[in-house]
Amino acid sequence: MEKKTFFKTLEGELTIAFFIIIIAFVLILFGLNKTNEELCLSGFILIVVAMLFSPFKVFILQRNK
């Protein structure tokens, strides 16, 4: 049985998604502070991607295996 690294497990992938959401939150706050719509939009897109990562992996990628 081969040993997986932490970031190859489900918990590690969700941890990466959590950090991406935190970075996106900071981007949104910085964008609101500087009235920069591009930063707010990029933060929103990062949050959507991070939140949809787990359902996409479970229902799309692993379903075909």
CHARMM-style PDB file with segment names, atoms N, HN, CA, C and O in Angstrom:
ATOM      1  N   MET     1       0.838  -1.171   0.000  1.00  0.00      PROA
ATOM      2  CA  MET     1       0.000   0.000   0.000  1.00  0.00      PROA
ATOM      3  C   MET     1       0.889   1.241   0.000  1.00  0.00      PROA
ATOM      4  O   MET     1       1.697   1.445   0.906  1.00  0.00      PROA
ATOM      5  N   GLU     2       0.725   2.048  -1.013  1.00  0.00      PROA
ATOM      6  HN  GLU     2       0.068   1.882  -1.749  1.00  0.00      PROA
ATOM      7  CA  GLU     2       1.573   3.234  -1.096  1.00  0.00      PROA
ATOM      8  C   GLU     2       1.035   4.341  -0.204  1.00  0.00      PROA
ATOM      9  O   GLU     2      -0.168   4.449   0.037  1.00  0.00      PROA
ATOM     10  N   LYS     3       1.947   5.145   0.272  1.00  0.00      PROA
ATOM     11  HN  LYS     3       2.924   5.058   0.076  1.00  0.00      PROA
ATOM     12  CA  LYS     3       1.581   6.216   1.186  1.00  0.00      PROA
ATOM     13  C   LYS     3       1.310   7.487   0.391  1.00  0.00      PROA
ATOM     14  O   LYS     3       2.121   7.886  -0.445  1.00  0.00      PROA
ATOM     15  N   LYS     4       0.165   8.124   0.654  1.00  0.00      PROA
ATOM     16  HN  LYS     4      -0.494   7.800   1.333  1.00  0.00      PROA
ATOM     17  CA  LYS     4      -0.183   9.364  -0.027  1.00  0.00      PROA
ATOM     18  C   LYS     4       0.312  10.545   0.789  1.00  0.00      PROA
ATOM     19  O   LYS     4       0.329  10.512   2.019  1.00  0.00      PROA
ATOM     20  N   THR     5       0.713  11.587   0.077  1.00  0.00      PROA
ATOM     21  HN  THR     5       0.699  11.614  -0.922  1.00  0.00      PROA
ATOM     22  CA  THR     5       1.038  12.814   0.790  1.00  0.00      PROA
ATOM     23  C   THR     5      -0.264  13.467   1.247  1.00  0.00      PROA
ATOM     24  O   THR     5      -1.345  13.126   0.768  1.00  0.00      PROA
ATOM     25  N   PHE     6      -0.143  14.404   2.174  1.00  0.00      PROA
ATOM     26  HN  PHE     6       0.735  14.681   2.563  1.00  0.00      PROA
ATOM     27  CA  PHE     6      -1.340  15.021   2.756  1.00  0.00      PROA
ATOM     28  C   PHE     6      -2.169  15.734   1.702  1.00  0.00      PROA
ATOM     29  O   PHE     6      -3.398  15.657   1.734  1.00  0.00      PROA
ATOM     30  N   PHE     7      -1.528  16.422   0.774  1.00  0.00      PROA
ATOM     31  HN  PHE     7      -0.531  16.484   0.749  1.00  0.00      PROA
ATOM     32  CA  PHE     7      -2.268  17.214  -0.199  1.00  0.00      PROA
ATOM     33  C   PHE     7      -2.871  16.372  -1.321  1.00  0.00      PROA
ATOM     34  O   PHE     7      -3.589  16.907  -2.166  1.00  0.00      PROA
ATOM     35  N   LYS     8      -2.597  15.079  -1.348  1.00  0.00      PROA
ATOM     36  HN  LYS     8      -2.014  14.645  -0.661  1.00  0.00      PROA
ATOM     37  CA  LYS     8      -3.240  14.176  -2.311  1.00  0.00      PROA
ATOM     38  C   LYS     8      -4.498  13.539  -1.734  1.00  0.00      PROA
ATOM     39  O   LYS     8      -5.261  12.905  -2.464  1.00  0.00      PROA
ATOM     40  N   THR     9      -4.724  13.700  -0.432  1.00  0.00      PROA
ATOM     41  HN  THR     9      -4.105  14.214   0.161  1.00  0.00      PROA
ATOM     42  CA  THR     9      -5.929  13.159   0.192  1.00  0.00      PROA
ATOM     43  C   THR     9      -7.061  14.172   0.088  1.00  0.00      PROA
ATOM     44  O   THR     9      -6.839  15.327  -0.275  1.00  0.00      PROA
ATOM     45  N   LEU    10      -8.269  13.734   0.406  1.00  0.00      PROA
ATOM     46  HN  LEU    10      -8.449  12.796   0.700  1.00  0.00      PROA
ATOM     47  CA  LEU    10      -9.430  14.629   0.359  1.00  0.00      PROA
ATOM     48  C   LEU    10      -9.292  15.763   1.370  1.00  0.00      PROA
ATOM     49  O   LEU    10      -9.654  16.904   1.086  1.00  0.00      PROA
ATOM     50  N   GLU    11      -8.769  15.441   2.545  1.00  0.00      PROA
ATOM     51  HN  GLU    11      -8.475  14.514   2.775  1.00  0.00      PROA
ATOM     52  CA  GLU    11      -8.600  16.474   3.568  1.00  0.00      PROA
ATOM     53  C   GLU    11      -7.610  17.534   3.116  1.00  0.00      PROA
ATOM     54  O   GLU    11      -7.822  18.723   3.351  1.00  0.00      PROA
ATOM     55  N   GLY    12      -6.538  17.115   2.475  1.00  0.00      PROA
ATOM     56  HN  GLY    12      -6.366  16.148   2.285  1.00  0.00      PROA
ATOM     57  CA  GLY    12      -5.547  18.066   1.980  1.00  0.00      PROA
ATOM     58  C   GLY    12      -6.092  18.945   0.877  1.00  0.00      PROA
ATOM     59  O   GLY    12      -5.801  20.140   0.825  1.00  0.00      PROA
ATOM     60  N   GLU    13      -6.885  18.355  -0.006  1.00  0.00      PROA
ATOM     61  HN  GLU    13      -7.121  17.384   0.036  1.00  0.00      PROA
ATOM     62  CA  GLU    13      -7.480  19.142  -1.092  1.00  0.00      PROA
ATOM     63  C   GLU    13      -8.483  20.149  -0.553  1.00  0.00      PROA
ATOM     64  O   GLU    13      -8.570  21.269  -1.057  1.00  0.00      PROA
ATOM     65  N   LEU    14      -9.244  19.761   0.472  1.00  0.00      PROA
ATOM     66  HN  LEU    14      -9.173  18.851   0.882  1.00  0.00      PROA
ATOM     67  CA  LEU    14     -10.178  20.709   1.085  1.00  0.00      PROA
ATOM     68  C   LEU    14      -9.443  21.797   1.861  1.00  0.00      PROA
ATOM     69  O   LEU    14      -9.929  22.924   1.962  1.00  0.00      PROA
ATOM     70  N   THR    15      -8.273  21.467   2.409  1.00  0.00      PROA
ATOM     71  HN  THR    15      -7.877  20.552   2.327  1.00  0.00      PROA
ATOM     72  CA  THR    15      -7.457  22.484   3.072  1.00  0.00      PROA
ATOM     73  C   THR    15      -6.963  23.509   2.068  1.00  0.00      PROA
ATOM     74  O   THR    15      -6.966  24.707   2.353  1.00  0.00      PROA
ATOM     75  N   ILE    16      -6.540  23.054   0.900  1.00  0.00      PROA
ATOM     76  HN  ILE    16      -6.538  22.081   0.669  1.00  0.00      PROA
ATOM     77  CA  ILE    16      -6.117  23.980  -0.158  1.00  0.00      PROA
ATOM     78  C   ILE    16      -7.285  24.856  -0.586  1.00  0.00      PROA
ATOM     79  O   ILE    16      -7.115  26.058  -0.789  1.00  0.00      PROA
ATOM     80  N   ALA    17      -8.467  24.269  -0.725  1.00  0.00      PROA
ATOM     81  HN  ALA    17      -8.605  23.292  -0.561  1.00  0.00      PROA
ATOM     82  CA  ALA    17      -9.653  25.053  -1.088  1.00  0.00      PROA
ATOM     83  C   ALA    17      -9.960  26.092  -0.014  1.00  0.00      PROA
ATOM     84  O   ALA    17     -10.353  27.212  -0.337  1.00  0.00      PROA
ATOM     85  N   PHE    18      -9.787  25.739   1.251  1.00  0.00      PROA
ATOM     86  HN  PHE    18      -9.467  24.828   1.513  1.00  0.00      PROA
ATOM     87  CA  PHE    18     -10.009  26.690   2.337  1.00  0.00      PROA
ATOM     88  C   PHE    18      -9.038  27.862   2.246  1.00  0.00      PROA
ATOM     89  O   PHE    18      -9.442  29.013   2.408  1.00  0.00      PROA
ATOM     90  N   PHE    19      -7.772  27.582   1.991  1.00  0.00      PROA
ATOM     91  HN  PHE    19      -7.444  26.646   1.860  1.00  0.00      PROA
ATOM     92  CA  PHE    19      -6.790  28.661   1.869  1.00  0.00      PROA
ATOM     93  C   PHE    19      -7.089  29.553   0.673  1.00  0.00      PROA
ATOM     94  O   PHE    19      -6.888  30.766   0.738  1.00  0.00      PROA
ATOM     95  N   ILE    20      -7.566  28.965  -0.412  1.00  0.00      PROA
ATOM     96  HN  ILE    20      -7.730  27.980  -0.464  1.00  0.00      PROA
ATOM     97  CA  ILE    20      -7.944  29.770  -1.579  1.00  0.00      PROA
ATOM     98  C   ILE    20      -9.115  30.686  -1.232  1.00  0.00      PROA
ATOM     99  O   ILE    20      -9.145  31.840  -1.660  1.00  0.00      PROA
ATOM    100  N   ILE    21     -10.077  30.184  -0.463  1.00  0.00      PROA
ATOM    101  HN  ILE    21     -10.053  29.246  -0.115  1.00  0.00      PROA
ATOM    102  CA  ILE    21     -11.215  31.016  -0.053  1.00  0.00      PROA
ATOM    103  C   ILE    21     -10.749  32.162   0.842  1.00  0.00      PROA
ATOM    104  O   ILE    21     -11.243  33.282   0.713  1.00  0.00      PROA
ATOM    105  N   ILE    22      -9.811  31.898   1.743  1.00  0.00      PROA
ATOM    106  HN  ILE    22      -9.410  30.987   1.848  1.00  0.00      PROA
ATOM    107  CA  ILE    22      -9.288  32.957   2.611  1.00  0.00      PROA
ATOM    108  C   ILE    22      -8.566  34.016   1.782  1.00  0.00      PROA
ATOM    109  O   ILE    22      -8.744  35.209   2.025  1.00  0.00      PROA
ATOM    110  N   ILE    23      -7.758  33.603   0.812  1.00  0.00      PROA
ATOM    111  HN  ILE    23      -7.613  32.634   0.615  1.00  0.00      PROA
ATOM    112  CA  ILE    23      -7.060  34.557  -0.059  1.00  0.00      PROA
ATOM    113  C   ILE    23      -8.064  35.364  -0.868  1.00  0.00      PROA
ATOM    114  O   ILE    23      -7.891  36.568  -1.051  1.00  0.00      PROA
ATOM    115  N   ALA    24      -9.107  34.710  -1.351  1.00  0.00      PROA
ATOM    116  HN  ALA    24      -9.248  33.731  -1.202  1.00  0.00      PROA
ATOM    117  CA  ALA    24     -10.132  35.418  -2.124  1.00  0.00      PROA
ATOM    118  C   ALA    24     -10.867  36.429  -1.257  1.00  0.00      PROA
ATOM    119  O   ALA    24     -11.200  37.519  -1.722  1.00  0.00      PROA
ATOM    120  N   PHE    25     -11.120  36.078  -0.007  1.00  0.00      PROA
ATOM    121  HN  PHE    25     -10.849  35.192   0.371  1.00  0.00      PROA
ATOM    122  CA  PHE    25     -11.776  37.013   0.908  1.00  0.00      PROA
ATOM    123  C   PHE    25     -10.926  38.263   1.110  1.00  0.00      PROA
ATOM    124  O   PHE    25     -11.448  39.378   1.124  1.00  0.00      PROA
ATOM    125  N   VAL    26      -9.619  38.075   1.267  1.00  0.00      PROA
ATOM    126  HN  VAL    26      -9.195  37.169   1.255  1.00  0.00      PROA
ATOM    127  CA  VAL    26      -8.712  39.216   1.409  1.00  0.00      PROA
ATOM    128  C   VAL    26      -8.709  40.049   0.136  1.00  0.00      PROA
ATOM    129  O   VAL    26      -8.694  41.278   0.204  1.00  0.00      PROA
ATOM    130  N   LEU    27      -8.724  39.398  -1.026  1.00  0.00      PROA
ATOM    131  HN  LEU    27      -8.736  38.400  -1.082  1.00  0.00      PROA
ATOM    132  CA  LEU    27      -8.787  40.133  -2.296  1.00  0.00      PROA
ATOM    133  C   LEU    27     -10.059  40.967  -2.394  1.00  0.00      PROA
ATOM    134  O   LEU    27     -10.020  42.115  -2.837  1.00  0.00      PROA
ATOM    135  N   ILE    28     -11.173  40.397  -1.985  1.00  0.00      PROA
ATOM    136  HN  ILE    28     -11.204  39.465  -1.625  1.00  0.00      PROA
ATOM    137  CA  ILE    28     -12.437  41.134  -2.039  1.00  0.00      PROA
ATOM    138  C   ILE    28     -12.395  42.333  -1.094  1.00  0.00      PROA
ATOM    139  O   ILE    28     -12.818  43.428  -1.463  1.00  0.00      PROA
ATOM    140  N   LEU    29     -11.892  42.133   0.116  1.00  0.00      PROA
ATOM    141  HN  LEU    29     -11.549  41.243   0.416  1.00  0.00      PROA
ATOM    142  CA  LEU    29     -11.810  43.248   1.060  1.00  0.00      PROA
ATOM    143  C   LEU    29     -10.879  44.343   0.550  1.00  0.00      PROA
ATOM    144  O   LEU    29     -11.188  45.528   0.671  1.00  0.00      PROA
ATOM    145  N   PHE    30      -9.752  43.954  -0.014  1.00  0.00      PROA
ATOM    146  HN  PHE    30      -9.501  42.991  -0.112  1.00  0.00      PROA
ATOM    147  CA  PHE    30      -8.815  44.936  -0.559  1.00  0.00      PROA
ATOM    148  C   PHE    30      -9.437  45.662  -1.745  1.00  0.00      PROA
ATOM    149  O   PHE    30      -9.253  46.869  -1.904  1.00  0.00      PROA
ATOM    150  N   GLY    31     -10.170  44.931  -2.573  1.00  0.00      PROA
ATOM    151  HN  GLY    31     -10.320  43.950  -2.444  1.00  0.00      PROA
ATOM    152  CA  GLY    31     -10.845  45.550  -3.710  1.00  0.00      PROA
ATOM    153  C   GLY    31     -11.928  46.521  -3.281  1.00  0.00      PROA
ATOM    154  O   GLY    31     -12.098  47.569  -3.903  1.00  0.00      PROA
ATOM    155  N   LEU    32     -12.664  46.190  -2.226  1.00  0.00      PROA
ATOM    156  HN  LEU    32     -12.525  45.338  -1.721  1.00  0.00      PROA
ATOM    157  CA  LEU    32     -13.677  47.111  -1.710  1.00  0.00      PROA
ATOM    158  C   LEU    32     -13.039  48.353  -1.101  1.00  0.00      PROA
ATOM    159  O   LEU    32     -13.568  49.458  -1.222  1.00  0.00      PROA
ATOM    160  N   ASN    33     -11.907  48.163  -0.452  1.00  0.00      PROA
ATOM    161  HN  ASN    33     -11.478  47.266  -0.354  1.00  0.00      PROA
ATOM    162  CA  ASN    33     -11.215  49.288   0.166  1.00  0.00      PROA
ATOM    163  C   ASN    33     -10.683  50.259  -0.887  1.00  0.00      PROA
ATOM    164  O   ASN    33     -10.744  51.473  -0.697  1.00  0.00      PROA
ATOM    165  N   LYS    34     -10.170  49.742  -1.977  1.00  0.00      PROA
ATOM    166  HN  LYS    34     -10.121  48.755  -2.132  1.00  0.00      PROA
ATOM    167  CA  LYS    34      -9.584  50.570  -3.033  1.00  0.00      PROA
ATOM    168  C   LYS    34     -10.565  50.855  -4.166  1.00  0.00      PROA
ATOM    169  O   LYS    34     -10.183  51.430  -5.184  1.00  0.00      PROA
ATOM    170  N   THR    35     -11.818  50.459  -3.998  1.00  0.00      PROA
ATOM    171  HN  THR    35     -12.129  49.991  -3.171  1.00  0.00      PROA
ATOM    172  CA  THR    35     -12.871  50.575  -5.028  1.00  0.00      PROA
ATOM    173  C   THR    35     -12.389  50.046  -6.378  1.00  0.00      PROA
ATOM    174  O   THR    35     -12.502  50.710  -7.409  1.00  0.00      PROA
ATOM    175  N   ASN    36     -11.855  48.843  -6.335  1.00  0.00      PROA
ATOM    176  HN  ASN    36     -11.763  48.304  -5.498  1.00  0.00      PROA
ATOM    177  CA  ASN    36     -11.335  48.194  -7.535  1.00  0.00      PROA
ATOM    178  C   ASN    36     -12.228  46.991  -7.844  1.00  0.00      PROA
ATOM    179  O   ASN    36     -12.185  45.979  -7.144  1.00  0.00      PROA
ATOM    180  N   GLU    37     -13.033  47.112  -8.892  1.00  0.00      PROA
ATOM    181  HN  GLU    37     -13.069  47.934  -9.461  1.00  0.00      PROA
ATOM    182  CA  GLU    37     -13.967  46.032  -9.226  1.00  0.00      PROA
ATOM    183  C   GLU    37     -13.267  44.771  -9.707  1.00  0.00      PROA
ATOM    184  O   GLU    37     -13.769  43.669  -9.490  1.00  0.00      PROA
ATOM    185  N   GLU    38     -12.125  44.911 -10.351  1.00  0.00      PROA
ATOM    186  HN  GLU    38     -11.717  45.807 -10.527  1.00  0.00      PROA
ATOM    187  CA  GLU    38     -11.419  43.730 -10.859  1.00  0.00      PROA
ATOM    188  C   GLU    38     -10.950  42.832  -9.718  1.00  0.00      PROA
ATOM    189  O   GLU    38     -11.025  41.608  -9.818  1.00  0.00      PROA
ATOM    190  N   LEU    39     -10.466  43.438  -8.635  1.00  0.00      PROA
ATOM    191  HN  LEU    39     -10.405  44.433  -8.553  1.00  0.00      PROA
ATOM    192  CA  LEU    39     -10.050  42.630  -7.487  1.00  0.00      PROA
ATOM    193  C   LEU    39     -11.242  41.926  -6.851  1.00  0.00      PROA
ATOM    194  O   LEU    39     -11.146  40.758  -6.473  1.00  0.00      PROA
ATOM    195  N   CYS    40     -12.345  42.619  -6.732  1.00  0.00      PROA
ATOM    196  HN  CYS    40     -12.423  43.567  -7.039  1.00  0.00      PROA
ATOM    197  CA  CYS    40     -13.552  42.002  -6.165  1.00  0.00      PROA
ATOM    198  C   CYS    40     -14.034  40.849  -7.035  1.00  0.00      PROA
ATOM    199  O   CYS    40     -14.407  39.793  -6.524  1.00  0.00      PROA
ATOM    200  N   LEU    41     -14.027  41.051  -8.326  1.00  0.00      PROA
ATOM    201  HN  LEU    41     -13.725  41.909  -8.741  1.00  0.00      PROA
ATOM    202  CA  LEU    41     -14.479  40.005  -9.242  1.00  0.00      PROA
ATOM    203  C   LEU    41     -13.544  38.801  -9.220  1.00  0.00      PROA
ATOM    204  O   LEU    41     -14.002  37.659  -9.233  1.00  0.00      PROA
ATOM    205  N   SER    42     -12.236  39.052  -9.186  1.00  0.00      PROA
ATOM    206  HN  SER    42     -11.864  39.980  -9.176  1.00  0.00      PROA
ATOM    207  CA  SER    42     -11.299  37.929  -9.140  1.00  0.00      PROA
ATOM    208  C   SER    42     -11.433  37.161  -7.822  1.00  0.00      PROA
ATOM    209  O   SER    42     -11.321  35.935  -7.811  1.00  0.00      PROA
ATOM    210  N   GLY    43     -11.667  37.860  -6.726  1.00  0.00      PROA
ATOM    211  HN  GLY    43     -11.758  38.856  -6.735  1.00  0.00      PROA
ATOM    212  CA  GLY    43     -11.895  37.182  -5.450  1.00  0.00      PROA
ATOM    213  C   GLY    43     -13.159  36.349  -5.470  1.00  0.00      PROA
ATOM    214  O   GLY    43     -13.185  35.234  -4.949  1.00  0.00      PROA
ATOM    215  N   PHE    44     -14.215  36.892  -6.073  1.00  0.00      PROA
ATOM    216  HN  PHE    44     -14.194  37.798  -6.496  1.00  0.00      PROA
ATOM    217  CA  PHE    44     -15.467  36.142  -6.179  1.00  0.00      PROA
ATOM    218  C   PHE    44     -15.280  34.884  -7.027  1.00  0.00      PROA
ATOM    219  O   PHE    44     -15.782  33.815  -6.678  1.00  0.00      PROA
ATOM    220  N   ILE    45     -14.563  35.013  -8.130  1.00  0.00      PROA
ATOM    221  HN  ILE    45     -14.155  35.881  -8.413  1.00  0.00      PROA
ATOM    222  CA  ILE    45     -14.318  33.853  -8.999  1.00  0.00      PROA
ATOM    223  C   ILE    45     -13.506  32.798  -8.257  1.00  0.00      PROA
ATOM    224  O   ILE    45     -13.788  31.606  -8.380  1.00  0.00      PROA
ATOM    225  N   LEU    46     -12.501  33.219  -7.489  1.00  0.00      PROA
ATOM    226  HN  LEU    46     -12.272  34.188  -7.389  1.00  0.00      PROA
ATOM    227  CA  LEU    46     -11.717  32.262  -6.709  1.00  0.00      PROA
ATOM    228  C   LEU    46     -12.585  31.532  -5.683  1.00  0.00      PROA
ATOM    229  O   LEU    46     -12.425  30.329  -5.478  1.00  0.00      PROA
ATOM    230  N   ILE    47     -13.490  32.245  -5.048  1.00  0.00      PROA
ATOM    231  HN  ILE    47     -13.621  33.222  -5.214  1.00  0.00      PROA
ATOM    232  CA  ILE    47     -14.376  31.605  -4.069  1.00  0.00      PROA
ATOM    233  C   ILE    47     -15.278  30.580  -4.750  1.00  0.00      PROA
ATOM    234  O   ILE    47     -15.464  29.479  -4.232  1.00  0.00      PROA
ATOM    235  N   VAL    48     -15.833  30.930  -5.893  1.00  0.00      PROA
ATOM    236  HN  VAL    48     -15.682  31.825  -6.314  1.00  0.00      PROA
ATOM    237  CA  VAL    48     -16.716  29.999  -6.608  1.00  0.00      PROA
ATOM    238  C   VAL    48     -15.949  28.750  -7.031  1.00  0.00      PROA
ATOM    239  O   VAL    48     -16.445  27.633  -6.886  1.00  0.00      PROA
ATOM    240  N   VAL    49     -14.739  28.941  -7.554  1.00  0.00      PROA
ATOM    241  HN  VAL    49     -14.336  29.849  -7.672  1.00  0.00      PROA
ATOM    242  CA  VAL    49     -13.932  27.791  -7.989  1.00  0.00      PROA
ATOM    243  C   VAL    49     -13.588  26.901  -6.800  1.00  0.00      PROA
ATOM    244  O   VAL    49     -13.691  25.678  -6.896  1.00  0.00      PROA
ATOM    245  N   ALA    50     -13.183  27.491  -5.688  1.00  0.00      PROA
ATOM    246  HN  ALA    50     -13.100  28.484  -5.610  1.00  0.00      PROA
ATOM    247  CA  ALA    50     -12.811  26.696  -4.515  1.00  0.00      PROA
ATOM    248  C   ALA    50     -14.012  25.954  -3.932  1.00  0.00      PROA
ATOM    249  O   ALA    50     -13.879  24.821  -3.471  1.00  0.00      PROA
ATOM    250  N   MET    51     -15.180  26.590  -3.952  1.00  0.00      PROA
ATOM    251  HN  MET    51     -15.288  27.510  -4.327  1.00  0.00      PROA
ATOM    252  CA  MET    51     -16.361  25.936  -3.390  1.00  0.00      PROA
ATOM    253  C   MET    51     -16.904  24.838  -4.300  1.00  0.00      PROA
ATOM    254  O   MET    51     -17.500  23.876  -3.814  1.00  0.00      PROA
ATOM    255  N   LEU    52     -16.708  24.964  -5.596  1.00  0.00      PROA
ATOM    256  HN  LEU    52     -16.223  25.745  -5.990  1.00  0.00      PROA
ATOM    257  CA  LEU    52     -17.202  23.946  -6.522  1.00  0.00      PROA
ATOM    258  C   LEU    52     -16.191  22.837  -6.793  1.00  0.00      PROA
ATOM    259  O   LEU    52     -16.503  21.882  -7.505  1.00  0.00      PROA
ATOM    260  N   PHE    53     -14.983  22.947  -6.238  1.00  0.00      PROA
ATOM    261  HN  PHE    53     -14.730  23.723  -5.660  1.00  0.00      PROA
ATOM    262  CA  PHE    53     -13.949  21.946  -6.488  1.00  0.00      PROA
ATOM    263  C   PHE    53     -14.360  20.569  -5.981  1.00  0.00      PROA
ATOM    264  O   PHE    53     -14.270  19.585  -6.716  1.00  0.00      PROA
ATOM    265  N   SER    54     -14.809  20.491  -4.734  1.00  0.00      PROA
ATOM    266  HN  SER    54     -14.882  21.290  -4.137  1.00  0.00      PROA
ATOM    267  CA  SER    54     -15.149  19.196  -4.151  1.00  0.00      PROA
ATOM    268  C   SER    54     -16.342  18.532  -4.834  1.00  0.00      PROA
ATOM    269  O   SER    54     -16.248  17.351  -5.168  1.00  0.00      PROA
ATOM    270  N   PRO    55     -17.466  19.233  -5.060  1.00  0.00      PROA
ATOM    271  CA  PRO    55     -18.568  18.573  -5.771  1.00  0.00      PROA
ATOM    272  C   PRO    55     -18.194  18.166  -7.194  1.00  0.00      PROA
ATOM    273  O   PRO    55     -18.619  17.113  -7.669  1.00  0.00      PROA
ATOM    274  N   PHE    56     -17.407  18.988  -7.872  1.00  0.00      PROA
ATOM    275  HN  PHE    56     -17.061  19.844  -7.487  1.00  0.00      PROA
ATOM    276  CA  PHE    56     -16.983  18.647  -9.228  1.00  0.00      PROA
ATOM    277  C   PHE    56     -16.137  17.385  -9.221  1.00  0.00      PROA
ATOM    278  O   PHE    56     -16.304  16.513 -10.074  1.00  0.00      PROA
ATOM    279  N   LYS    57     -15.230  17.287  -8.259  1.00  0.00      PROA
ATOM    280  HN  LYS    57     -15.094  17.995  -7.565  1.00  0.00      PROA
ATOM    281  CA  LYS    57     -14.367  16.113  -8.191  1.00  0.00      PROA
ATOM    282  C   LYS    57     -15.172  14.855  -7.877  1.00  0.00      PROA
ATOM    283  O   LYS    57     -14.951  13.806  -8.483  1.00  0.00      PROA
ATOM    284  N   VAL    58     -16.104  14.957  -6.933  1.00  0.00      PROA
ATOM    285  HN  VAL    58     -16.284  15.809  -6.441  1.00  0.00      PROA
ATOM    286  CA  VAL    58     -16.858  13.776  -6.504  1.00  0.00      PROA
ATOM    287  C   VAL    58     -17.857  13.333  -7.565  1.00  0.00      PROA
ATOM    288  O   VAL    58     -17.925  12.149  -7.896  1.00  0.00      PROA
ATOM    289  N   PHE    59     -18.632  14.272  -8.102  1.00  0.00      PROA
ATOM    290  HN  PHE    59     -18.577  15.234  -7.833  1.00  0.00      PROA
ATOM    291  CA  PHE    59     -19.735  13.892  -8.985  1.00  0.00      PROA
ATOM    292  C   PHE    59     -19.351  13.811 -10.458  1.00  0.00      PROA
ATOM    293  O   PHE    59     -20.071  13.182 -11.233  1.00  0.00      PROA
ATOM    294  N   ILE    60     -18.262  14.412 -10.865  1.00  0.00      PROA
ATOM    295  HN  ILE    60     -17.677  14.923 -10.235  1.00  0.00      PROA
ATOM    296  CA  ILE    60     -17.863  14.385 -12.274  1.00  0.00      PROA
ATOM    297  C   ILE    60     -16.633  13.508 -12.487  1.00  0.00      PROA
ATOM    298  O   ILE    60     -16.674  12.565 -13.276  1.00  0.00      PROA
ATOM    299  N   LEU    61     -15.542  13.810 -11.790  1.00  0.00      PROA
ATOM    300  HN  LEU    61     -15.509  14.577 -11.149  1.00  0.00      PROA
ATOM    301  CA  LEU    61     -14.289  13.105 -12.046  1.00  0.00      PROA
ATOM    302  C   LEU    61     -14.288  11.684 -11.491  1.00  0.00      PROA
ATOM    303  O   LEU    61     -13.888  10.753 -12.191  1.00  0.00      PROA
ATOM    304  N   GLN    62     -14.729  11.501 -10.248  1.00  0.00      PROA
ATOM    305  HN  GLN    62     -15.054  12.258  -9.680  1.00  0.00      PROA
ATOM    306  CA  GLN    62     -14.684  10.169  -9.651  1.00  0.00      PROA
ATOM    307  C   GLN    62     -15.845   9.292 -10.089  1.00  0.00      PROA
ATOM    308  O   GLN    62     -15.793   8.075  -9.908  1.00  0.00      PROA
ATOM    309  N   ARG    63     -16.865   9.863 -10.648  1.00  0.00      PROA
ATOM    310  HN  ARG    63     -16.907  10.851 -10.796  1.00  0.00      PROA
ATOM    311  CA  ARG    63     -18.004   9.075 -11.118  1.00  0.00      PROA
ATOM    312  C   ARG    63     -17.618   8.206 -12.313  1.00  0.00      PROA
ATOM    313  O   ARG    63     -18.135   7.100 -12.478  1.00  0.00      PROA
ATOM    314  N   ASN    64     -16.722   8.706 -13.131  1.00  0.00      PROA
ATOM    315  HN  ASN    64     -16.302   9.603 -12.997  1.00  0.00      PROA
ATOM    316  CA  ASN    64     -16.316   7.980 -14.327  1.00  0.00      PROA
ATOM    317  C   ASN    64     -15.296   6.889 -14.039  1.00  0.00      PROA
ATOM    318  O   ASN    64     -14.988   6.098 -14.931  1.00  0.00      PROA
ATOM    319  N   LYS    65     -14.765   6.821 -12.831  1.00  0.00      PROA
ATOM    320  HN  LYS    65     -15.016   7.464 -12.107  1.00  0.00      PROA
ATOM    321  CA  LYS    65     -13.757   5.804 -12.511  1.00  0.00      PROA
ATOM    322  C   LYS    65     -14.402   4.489 -12.183  1.00  0.00      PROA
ATOM    323  OT1 LYS    65     -13.706   3.517 -11.889  1.00  0.00      PROA
TER     324      LYS     65
END
